[in-house]
Amino acid sequence: MRMIPTHKLKNEKSKEIRVIKLGSLSNYNITEPHRHDYIELFVFDKGGGVHEIDFVPFDVQSKSVHLVAAGRVHQMKRELNSDGFVILFHPSILEFDPYVSEFLFDLDCFDVNEVDPCFMFDLGDQTEIIEIVQKIWKYSQSTDKFRHQLMLIQLNLLCLLCLRVMKESGAEPTKDQSYYTQFRQELRTQFKTHKKVNYYAKKIGITSRKLNEIVVVKAGLNVSKLIHKQIILEAKRLLNSGISSKEIAYELNFDDPAHFSKFFKNQTGMSPTDFQKVHP
């Protein structure tokens, strides 16, 4: 079985910022699907191709930013003459800015169909994001004793510009939106252990009925179905990771592997084995 690798920075608590220059390709390159325990922020100067994030394809456009949260499975299929940069970092290095920290956390919690991980900018900001990433690259190559701090400031600015795009395209927050965000944040960390609606309602201080009403309006699904959707997404990520369906079942806290297989087929229309064949 082909494995989906998990890439890690050298030190899981590392404060480092790594920058890789994406040059033109000598032949058409299809990077294999993989996941990582850190954030990858792509800045494309010249676009072309497709970037698949959690099984959803996104066009690679010039002067755009793609932000891949930790744990997501993604695959880059760039065209020959596309180029840009990718910045690798742990979100903890930006905890000093509460706006950016919350922005990165929300990107981690929400499905890519709910919060778009790709950001497009107006003409003025297009120039600025390219200048910012070029500065980060320059500082990464220098021996300046303040290089890390200088890179950190620019990276924070880049994230703020992405946050501004997201805020401009979204509605003003409401109390119900706040409850929904709290629910998604809880779900992101607790879905393996807690699969009942009343657990999440109690955690955020509202009734199960009220939570269901909010979630149906925001996501078009009730709470139970959204919990199931989160479980299925993680199951898909794990299926080709080199461990068995039995191990995945216990990882996701199912009583037995047969229950997991039945649940997966009911939700997706195919067995775990069939899914692996479709996504080899």
N, C-alpha and C positions, 0 to 999 in steps of 0.2 A: 504494500500500500504506500502510495506517495504521501509524504508528510508535508504539512504546512508548517514551516519553521517559525519559531518565535525568536525575534532578534532582541538583544539586550545591550544597553550601554555597559561599559566595563564594570562600573560600580552602580548598583541599583539606587544608591542615595547620591549619586553624582550630581554636582552642580554645573557640570561642564555643558557647553554648547558646541555641538559639532556642525560643521557646514561642509556640504559636498556640492561641487559644481557639476551641473548636468550639461555636458557638452553634446554636440551633434553625434548621432550614432553612425558607426561604420556599416552596420547592417541592421535590419529591423529586429529590435530587441524586445522580447516579451519576458519581463521579469516574472518569476513564479509567484503565485499567491503566498503571502506571508503575513505575520502579525508581529507586534513588538510591544515592549513594556514602557514605551516612551512616546512622545508626540513627534510626528513628522510634519513639518510645515513646508510645502512646496510653493515656490514662487516661480512661475513660468514667464520668462521674457518673451520667448517665441513658442507658441502653442502648436498643437497637432497631436491627434491620437485620443485614446480613451483611458481613463483611470477608473477602475472598478473598486468601490469601497463597500464592504459588507454586501456583496453580490448585486450592487446597483451601479450601472455605468454612468460616468460623468465625462463630458467632453473636456479635453485639455485645451483651454483657450489662452491666447496671448495676454500677458499682463494680468494674470489671475493668480489667486492663492488657493491651494487645496490644503485643508487641515485634517490630518488623520489622527484621531484619538487613539490612545493606548488600547490594545485588545482587539481592535477592528482588523478583519482580514481585508487586505487590499492587493491589487495587482495593477502595475503600471504598464501601459502599452503605448509608448511614445512614438511619434513619427520620426523619420530620419533626421530632419533638420530642426527639431524642437530643442529648446535649451532653457536653462534657468538654474535654480539652486534648490537644495533641500536642507532644512535646518532640523537637527535632532536635539531634543531636550526633554527633561522631566518637568511636568507642570509646577512642581514645588519651587522651581527657581523664580517663578513669577508671583509667588504668594504675597509679596510686598504690595502689589496693586490689587485691591479687592475686586475692581471691575473686571480686570483681565482674568483673575483667578476664578471668579464666578462664571465668566464666559467660557473658559476652557472646561470647567466642570460640567456646564450645561451641554456642551458639545459631546462630552463623554456620556452623558445620561440619555440624551434624546436620540431616537432613530434618525438615520441619515435622510429619511423621507420627511421627517418633521423639521429638523434643523439642517439646512443645506450646509455641507462641509466645504463648499466651493464659493469663492467670493470674487465678484467682479466690481470694478471701480470706474469712476468717471475719469475723464482725461487727465485732470490735474493730479488725482491720487494715483493713477497708473504710473506717472513719472516718479512720484514720491516713493512708491513701494519698490520700484527697481533701484532707486538711489539708496534706499534703506538697506536692501539685501546686499547691494554691492559694498556698502560700508561694513556690514557684518562680515562679509567675506574678507575684506581688507584687514579688519582687526584680527580675524582668525589667523591670518598669515603673518601677523606682526609679532614682535617680541616686547611690545609695550607692556609695562607692568600693570597698566590699567585696562588691558585688552578685554578681560572678562566683563568688567563693569561697563565698558563702552558697548560691547556686544549686547549685554543685557538691556541697556537703555533702548537700543535700536529694535531689539526683538519685542520688547514691551510695546513700543510705538507701532510696530507692524501688527501686533495683535489688537491694539486699540482701533486701528483703521478697519480691521475685519469686523470688530465688534460694532463699530459705527454703521457699517454696511448692513449688518444683521438687524440692528435697531431701526434703521431707516425703512427696512422692508417689512417690519413687523408692526402689529397693533400696539397701542399703549397698554401697559400691564394693568390688570384688574385683580380684585381679590380672588376670583375664581382661577385666574392664571397663576397666581401665587400658590394656591392649593395644588393646582395641576403640576407645577414645577416641583413642589415639595414631594408630591407623589412619585414623579419620575426619578427624582434623586434617591428616594428610598428604594424604589424598585430596582434601580441600577445596582445597588449593593446587597439587597436582601432577597432577590428573586429565587435564588437557589434554595433558600431556607423557608421563606414565607410565601405561600401561594394562595392565601385567603384574602378576600376583600376587606374583611373587618380589621385585619392587622394594620393595613395601610391607613384606613380611615381613622383608627384610634391613634396612630402615630402622628397624624397631622391635625387631629382634634375636630373632626367632623363625622357625621353619620355615614354609614355605608351607602345609603340611598343618595345623599348629597354628592359623595365622591363619584358614584356611578353617573349621576347627571352631568357633572363637570367633565368627566373623561369622555363621555359620549359626544358632548359638544366639541371638545378640543381634538379628539383623535378619531371620532367616528366609530369607536368600539367601546364596549363596556370594560370595566376593570379586569374581570376574569380573562377576557379575550386578550387584553393588552399584556397581562402577566404571561399568558400562554405564548404570545408573540415574542416576548423577551426570552423565554426559555428556548423557544425554537431557534431564535437567532444564535444564541450561545451554542446550542446543539449543532447547528450547521457549521459554526466556527470550529468546533471540536472534532467533528466527524472525520476529517482528513488529517488530524493532527498526529496520527500514528498510534492512538490508543483505541481499545475495543469499545463496541457499543455497551458492553457490560460496565466498563470503567466509566464511560460517559453517564450512564444511568445513575451510578452511585455518586458521581461528581455533581449531578443535578438533583440529588436527593429523591430519586424514584425508589419505590419499594423493591422493584426487581427489574431486570433488563427487558422482560416481556412487556411490562407496563410502559416502559419508556418507548419501546418500538411501536406499540399500539398507539400511544399518544402522538408520536411523531407522524405516523401514517395518517391518523385522523386529522391532524393539523395541516399537513403538506400534500396529502394525496399519494405519497410514496414512502417506501420503507427507508430506514437509514442506509441500507446497502444500496438501494436504487439511487438515493441522493448522491452517494459517493461515485456512482457510475456516471451520473449527469455532470458532476463537478469533479472530474478526475484531476 
